[in-house]
Amino acid sequence: MKSLKFIIPLVVFVVLAIFLGRGLDLNPREVPSPLIGKPAPAFTLPLLGEAGVTKRPADFAGKAWVLNVWASWCVPCRAEHPVLVDLGRRGLAPIVGLNYKDKTTDAQTFLARLGNPYAATLVDADGRVGIDWGVYGVPETFVIDKAGTIRFKHIGPLTPDVVKDKLEPLLRQLNG
């Protein structure tokens, strides 16, 4: 009975250490999304600066495309913007911007100053579409295939390494 007093706490400690050790190996940027492998959520949103013009996910079907959720007030969005400009310049896939909970004039100024990598910039002024897409915050980036299925989600700013190691190979595979 005395040995159980020492063995039980030791077993509990070992189990907790294994769970904590596993947790330290996880990447907080790779939050599993329940939308991966499912059709992109539907929306009809206005284009930034183009009164009366709207877009839907079906408008981008036929080719893999990238949805980047951003805002002018977002500091990490400013940091990732040169990466998006470079990705857009290479033309691997259309990049669609989802301007999230932002003021139209601020978003237009942001793009005018830093460059516009987007084939289209959609306005999600109240954030409802972002909620449908499972957006935790900005920036977030999704890859959608030709059939309109979400294949990838990245939380946080894109870096050259993420683009080179994950986005480019996936886009080449989806468009190949």
Protein Blocks (a to p, Z undefined) as FASTA:
>chain_A
ZZmmmmmmmmmmmmmmmmmmmmmmpcfklcccfkgopacdddddddehighiacdfklmg
oiacddddddfklmklmmmmmmmmmmmmnomaccddddehiafklmmmmmmmnopabfbd
cddfkommmmmnopabdcddddddfkopafbdcedjddfklmmmmmmmmmmmmmZZ
